[in-house]
Amino acid sequence: MGSKCRSPKPPMSPGSSTSPKPAQPAKLEKVMSMNGGNGECSYDRMSVVQAYALNSLQPSLAEAVKLMSLPRHPSPLRIADFGSATGRNAFAYMDFVVNSIRREYQARNMIMPEVQAFFNDLPGNDFNTMFGLLPPVKGQADSEGAGALVREYFAAGVPGSFYGRLFPKNSLHFGICMHCLHWISQIPPQVTDPESELYNRGSCWIMGGKPSIARAFAEQSKADFRKFLHSRADELAPGGILQCYLSGRTDLADPTNQTIPERRHRFLAGPDFESAWDDLIAEGIITEETRDSFNLPCYVPHVEEVRDSIDSVGGFEIVRLELLEELNLYPDDARMSMLQNPKKCAKFYSSWIRALVEPLMAVHMGAECTDEWFVRHERRIFNRCRAMLGNPQEQEQYKFLTADFLLVVLKKL
Ligand SMILES: C[S@@+](CC[C@H](N)C(=O)[O-])C[C@H]1O[C@@H](n2cnc3c(N)ncnc32)[C@H](O)[C@@H]1O
């Protein structure tokens, strides 16, 4: 196959046409989204993985609700989901939060006000698919089958980056942000500048890479986290609650150790993620530059890095801040039985990654090369799973579809 793939140079910043640098990557908030629609690699279908996490989060959400200051009827109760993607999970979280709050009003013998629910994401998010899935209003559903969600809130979409203000001051009572804050707002500019010492040559992420590059990601993550907290501190009413759930890591000292080495396939950019690029380069489908100029916009922080940001921003009491290790992202028996079927396992895992990063990769190197990339990625996972067949110990160590998370619950002072 010839080189059908673009080898994109990042667009130059305005006014820089006579100067060779600095080159700026496309503004991430313009191109970042999960896979839309409801095809087999859509976020809608593949976010069953993130959805499973709600099981382990329900107790902490219910506890957090007990601590919030409840607005008095008739002024509305406002809840926001930051980074809701295309909806299915967001509606499940919202349903759980609204029902928990209802129980709290009952327990305190108070009349519950009407609820406004806001679903935020970047403008590229598939809000159409999302609102097509919006549960029917209670009492107006054609068929309210057992288990089907009905909604007892007024819903609105809020496009924009959660690394800035999205709501008026003191207007929110409860905020959630699930599986989002490890996505940083931009790749540090030096990392995509071929003339910089921090250019990420030979890799598409920071795991196991140069410490200086990982530190640049850490700085970006810290700056983003602070902006997120500053904005939420403005928007939440006193006594309001903010609950966040994001990928977390165990090794504070070494940010290149985004997950400990023997578990490094557990975050999406494991060895198979890197190797799929190598395969495309070896086959002449893309150039090294195409891989080197792509960087996964993720940083997995340690709990102390998050604490540092919270302390420096102020305005919140920390209710919970902890690492939850080795949470299952899929039922245990289903995870283990999928491992006995390498084809199924590879398809599932690769489709899950595709739901998360295909739009970013397609902007970078075009749809055709992205398709080729996922063929290699799936093949790599297939070979890995096949090699583990008949070796239960290795399969156990693979920790397929498990991950470490940070749970952050804050109360606005
Ligand atoms: C993995 S999805 C999580 C979706 C959903 N909360 C869940 O738990 O299934 C992460 C979402 O965060 C969104 N996101 C990333 N950066 C964002 C930003 N700066 N502002 C708003 N949304 C952002 C992405 O577009 C994506 O939809």
The ligand as a Gaussian input file, in Angstrom:
#p B3LYP/6-31G(d) Opt

LIG

0 1
 C      -14.645000       9.326000      28.372000
 S      -15.849000      10.565000      28.108000
 C      -16.831000      10.428000      29.583000
 C      -18.282000      10.630000      29.303000
 C      -19.230000      10.388000      30.446000
 N      -19.007000      11.348000      31.516000
 C      -19.139000       8.987000      30.968000
 O      -18.801000       8.798000      32.139000
 O      -19.425000       8.057000      30.215000
 C      -14.963000      12.089000      28.374000
 C      -15.759000      13.282000      27.879000
 O      -15.119000      14.481000      28.321000
 C      -15.266000      15.429000      27.292000
 N      -14.276000      16.487000      27.472000
 C      -12.931000      16.403000      27.386000
 N      -12.381000      17.607000      27.580000
 C      -13.417000      18.464000      27.808000
 C      -13.476000      19.846000      28.097000
 N      -12.363000      20.595000      28.174000
 N      -14.692000      20.410000      28.291000
 C      -15.828000      19.666000      28.202000
 N      -15.815000      18.337000      27.934000
 C      -14.625000      17.752000      27.735000
 C      -15.034000      14.626000      26.032000
 O      -15.497000      15.315000      24.873000
 C      -15.805000      13.369000      26.362000
 O      -17.119000      13.436000      25.900000

